[in-house]
Every structure is written in structure tokens, then in C-alpha cells.
């Protein structure tokens, strides 16, 4: 009889269930991976609420995935059962202009494992062998679970150019905002201001190295940030991506400065001050996911001790309690919620 596995199915925030399905079988160039840890991302809760512009309900989550190779396809002989791996979830075509130039994170046909395809919030999953990275010796599963979330800010910081000696504002102190703070500091930023609505998030930002952490709803936020930074910010990372945050970003950034949009915006139009963008020669740039270079940089940063689970992992749940994990992730005081999988 075909082995049955558990797999999470998300129909809505109120309907996160466990289904029993046949165990997947790896294709020639694929790996069969047994999940050990998988993160719940902000994109997951946005999708479950029906608010994500690129993820349709129902879906099978799990793109922040850590696991152990259980079996290999005939063409995946670079890996062996027992190898510990993390998933790089961008599934790209390899043939479009973006892929050919190395920017496969913006592939014309991009799909994301665990978003547009079944993910790793399950006992077992299959994945193309070229979409995983071996976990470095000595790195724990919880450390490895932070590689994917960190790779996005690493990519965003790289898009901003050389930050050495520059001033930075990070809007939003959720997981991506806090990791952007660390990545920007590692890249040489001289002073960093972080904003958030919640005092607990602002306190965490200060513990992680922010020079100042300001209430995001302060009516004089721009003036406070300018005073703390000694002037306008050279670079602003908008990890909120809403009308209010974009208005703050254009007010905070220096003439000739750079606004990097890291957060996933809602579908539809977002008003911005084009007069300021034009008059101040502000560069506004989006950033999507990462490439393998960003993954390697994220692994190196974690291995150095600059990013650790104690600062980010605030709750863990078993696979059977995936619904509780999604509910916990809605609590704005949480940072990173992990689901652990110990076999069927």
C-alpha cells in the first residue's frame, strides 16, 4: 500500500487543516526530503487571509524549509540520503531573459515552492535538486530555518549598493525589518533608525543594534528620524509597503537617495508623492526574494553568530498544530514561528 503522509492545507485563516495524501515520489532530477523544520512567513498569513496578490487559496504552505534527504532521483546524484538541506524556493524557467542574465529571482515564469506549488509543511516533499543547499556542518535546524528569511534582506541590502558610512531607515520591525537592520549594519551602515507601531518590536530592534527605534505612527516621525540620523536617510528600506509607509519613506530619504521596497504590497494602486520623487531625484526600487549568492551570504552571516534563533524564534508548534502556528503568527508580538516535523 502507498505510504500516506500528512500535509497542511490552507483554505483560510479559520481553516488550516491536515490532509492525508500519498507520499510523493521524486522525479529524475528531484530529491525526496523529510521535513524537520518549516517557518510560517508573513506571506503565509497574508495568503490565508486572502490578501496576498500572488497566492491563491487554497494552497499548501511551506517555503521556509529545512529537511533531510530521504531519497534521490536518478539524475540527482550530487546528494545522498541523510544530507541535511534547506530549500531555495524560487522555481524558475531558466530560459527567459531574466534567467539568462542571472536574475532568476524575477523569472518571467516564476513560481514559488510552497506558494504556487505544494510546499514543505508536510512529512515529505519533492524538490528539484538544484533548488536546495546543503546545511553547513555545525548549523542547527533552527539556525538553518532563518536562512531563507535572511536572504531577502541580504538581497535588498545588495540592491541598495555600498552602505559603508551611510544612514539608513528601516520601516517595520517584523522579521524582515529586523533582519534588514542586521544586514544593513553588516554591510557597513553608520546609523540606522527603525520604526514600528509596537513598543516590544522597537525594543527588540534596539537590542539588535538599531541606533534609534521610533513609533511608526508618531506625527513628527520624519523630524524625529532626521534628528536621530543627523539628517535625511541615504537609504530607506520599506518593509511595510503601504501608502503610509511609502509617504514616510519619501519624506525620510535624502535628495538623490534610494527607497527599497521590501514588503509585499497589497494588490492595486498605492499613491505616492511623484512631485517629491521627481524634484528630489529619489530612486524607488522593488526587490524580490534572492539568488543563490544571497543564500550563501545569509548562511555565512548566521554562521558568524550575527543572527541567532534566540533573537528571532518566538514560538514553535508541531505539524499537527499547524493551525495554532498560523494563529500565533497573527500576533504582532511574535517574530518567527516555526513548525517542527518529527515524522508521521
Secondary structure as UniProt FT lines:
FT   STRAND          4..12
FT   TURN            13..14
FT   STRAND          15..22
FT   TURN            28..29
FT   STRAND          30..40
FT   HELIX           42..48
FT   TURN            49..50
FT   TURN            53..54
FT   STRAND          64..72
FT   TURN            74..75
FT   TURN            77..78
FT   TURN            81..82
FT   STRAND          84..87
FT   STRAND          90..91
FT   HELIX           97..100
FT   TURN            101..102
FT   HELIX           104..106
FT   TURN            108..109
FT   STRAND          111..113
FT   TURN            114..116
FT   STRAND          124..128
FT   HELIX           129..131
FT   STRAND          132..134
FT   TURN            137..138
FT   HELIX           141..159
FT   TURN            164..165
FT   STRAND          167..171
FT   HELIX           175..186
FT   TURN            187..188
FT   STRAND          191..196
FT   HELIX           199..207
FT   TURN            208..209
FT   STRAND          212..215
FT   TURN            216..217
FT   TURN            219..220
FT   HELIX           221..229
FT   STRAND          233..238
FT   HELIX           243..252
FT   STRAND          253..261
FT   HELIX           274..279
FT   TURN            280..281
FT   STRAND          283..286
FT   HELIX           292..303
FT   TURN            304..305
FT   HELIX           309..312
FT   STRAND          313..318
FT   HELIX           319..321
FT   HELIX           322..329
FT   TURN            332..333
FT   STRAND          336..340
//
